[in-house]
């Protein structure tokens, strides 16, 4: 029965949100639970309006004034499928790791600039996290390198002798700081929000998000996310 499937999915969502907030069914209505969870979890913020609509529909399907509650209407099949998909997403949202797991070519501040130039030519990499004594120093980009090369040309020649990654990174007005770190268990929605202009001017100009075990910059790099990576959502998202 469609109504029973709808209610099973609805109850999965309700139970999950209350578990996240550590509140039981005797406290707060569903809409209030959604609002509280949305303040803490990006995936809930993304679907808050849909969740409230499903909550209103649930009240139209079930007659709560009788005990036990009685089903008085059936939702459309596509509505049932939508809430079931949403329940699956909320309970198991796509994580940035392993979704964006990839080799990240990191550089040291004192590395010769010839090294990233070779990687750009051979592997077409465009972004390189730079570290200085185990601390993140900035993101060297192919754009920054190209600008430095253009500004350093003399008689059609660029002398790379003694030029380090740090020398070129200092040429960037932002020193490549337009980067955020994120924990491996963060969700796809967390990454989307970090790149969103609505989250503030600093984050609006982010060029990349670096993934580590717990989101600390002194941990091993597990992956990198760029705005382009988020253009195509993972399969199954509604």
N, C-alpha and C positions, 0 to 999 in steps of 0.2 A: 504494500500500500504506500502511495506516494507520501502521504502525511506522516507515516511512521518513519520513513527514510529521512524526511525533512527534520523531524524531531530528534532522531538519533544524531544527525549532524549538528543540529543546534545545541544539543546537550553536550556533545563533545567540545564544542567551542566554549560554551558557558563554563563547563568544568575546568577547561584548560586555563581560561582567563582568570578564574577565581583561584586556581592553584598558583598561577604566577604572582598574584597579589596576596596570596595567603588569606583569603576571605571565604566564608562558607555561604551557602545558599540563603541563609536567614538574614543576610546583610546586603543591602543595596539591590536595586533592580538591574536588569541586563544593560540598559543604556548607561547607567552610572558606572557599571563595571567596565564597559567599553571605554568610556571617557578616562577612567583611571589608568587602564592599561595603555591607552594611546599616549598618555603623557610619558610613559616609560619605554615603550617598545615601538620601533619604527614600522614593523610589519602590521601592527594593529592600527597605527596612525594611517597607514596606506588604505586600509579597508574599513575605517571606522564608520563611514556613512553607509556602506553596504551592510555592515553588521547591525546597525540600528534599524535599517529597513527589514532585515531578516527577523529582528526581534519583534517589530510591529506585526509582521506577517505571522509569526509564531502565535501571538496573542489573538489573531483573527482565526487561526486554525483550531486552537484549543479553547474550550470553555472551562475556565478555572473555577467558576463559582460552584461547580458541583464536585463532589468527591466520590470516586476518583475523577480526575479531569477527563473531559470527553472531547474527542475529535469531532469538529463540526464542519470541516471543509478540507478539500484536497488542493494542494498547490500544483502548478503546472510542472510537467517533467523537467523543463529546462531550468526552472527555479530550484528544483531539488538537486539537479546536477551541479548548479552553481554553488549552492551552500556546501555540498559535499566536497567540491574542489577547494573551496575556501577553508573548510575544516582541515583538509590535508595540508594546505599551505601554512596555516597558523600553527599547527602542531609540529610541523617539520619544515620550516622555511629553508630555502636554499642558502647555504653557507658560503662565505667568500673562499673558504678552503674546504674541499679541493677545487671549487669552481674556477678559481683564478690561480691555481698552482702553476708555477712556471719557474724556470731558471732565471735568476736576477743577477746580471753582471754588475758587481759592485766594484767601486774604485776607492783607493786611498788618496788623501789630499796631496801627497807627494809623488804620486804616480806620474810618469811622463804623459803628456797629452797625446803622444803618438799611440798609446794603448787604446783609448776609446775611439780614436780615429780609425784604427785598424778594425775594431769591432763594428763600427758604423759601416765600413766598406764591406766587410766579409759577411756580417750577419744581419745587417740592416736594423740594428738596435738603435733606438732614438733617446733612451732615458737611462741614466746610470746613477744610482745612489752613491754618494760620496761620504766616506767616513774619515774622521780625524781622531786618532787615539780612541777608537771604539765608539765615538760619539758621532751621530749623524751631522754632517756638515752642509748638506744640500743635495739637490738633484741637478746633475749635469745633463743638459738636453742637447740634441743635435742642433736645435735652433740657436742655443747659446754659443755652441762651438762655431757655427757658421758666422754668427755676428762677430765673434772674436777674430776669426780668420779674416773677415772683410775689413775689420778695423786695423788689422796688423800687417796688411799687405804693403810692401815697399818695393817699387819697381817691379811689380808683378810676382814677387816672391815673399813667402812667409817663412821666417826662420823659427824653427821649433826647438832649437838647441836650448836645453835647460828649462823649457816651459813645462810647468806642471799642471795637473788637473786643478789644483787650488788657484793657480794664476788665472785660468780661464773662468773658473766658477766665480771669482771675485768680479769678473767683468759683467756678470748678470746683476742688474739693479736690485733684484730680489734675493740674490745669492742662492737661488734654487730652493728657497724655503717653502715653496707652495706645495707642500706634501703633508699628508696625514698618515699616521700609523694606526692600524686596526688589528684586533685580535683575530685569530684564525676561526673562532666560532661566531664571529659577527655575521650578520645576514646580508644578503644581497640588498635588502632595503636600507640597511645601515650605510652601505657604500653609496647608494643613490642619494641619500640625504646629505652625506658629506660633500658631494659635488654640487648640491643644490644651492643656487644663489640665495634662496630664502633663509639659509642657515648662517648668513653673515658674509661680509666682504672678504674676509680671509679665505673662507672655504669656497667662495664663489670663484676664486682664481686658482683653485687646486689643479695641479697638473697630474698628480698621481696619488694613489694610496698604496702604502707598503704594508704587506701582511707579515706579522710575526706571531709567535706563540700566544702572547698575551697583550699585544699592542704596544710593547716597549721598544724603543729604538735601538737598544743595546742587545737585542736578541737576533737570532738567525733569521734572515729574510726567506720567507716561504713563497712569496708571490708578489705581483704588482698589478694594480688595477688602474686603467686610464678611463677618461670619459667615454672614449670610443667603445670600450669593452661593455659598457652598460646600454648601448643602443639596442641590443637584441636581448630581451629578458630570457631567462632560462625557460625551457619548455615546461608547459603546464601552468604557468602563472596566469591568473585571470585579470 
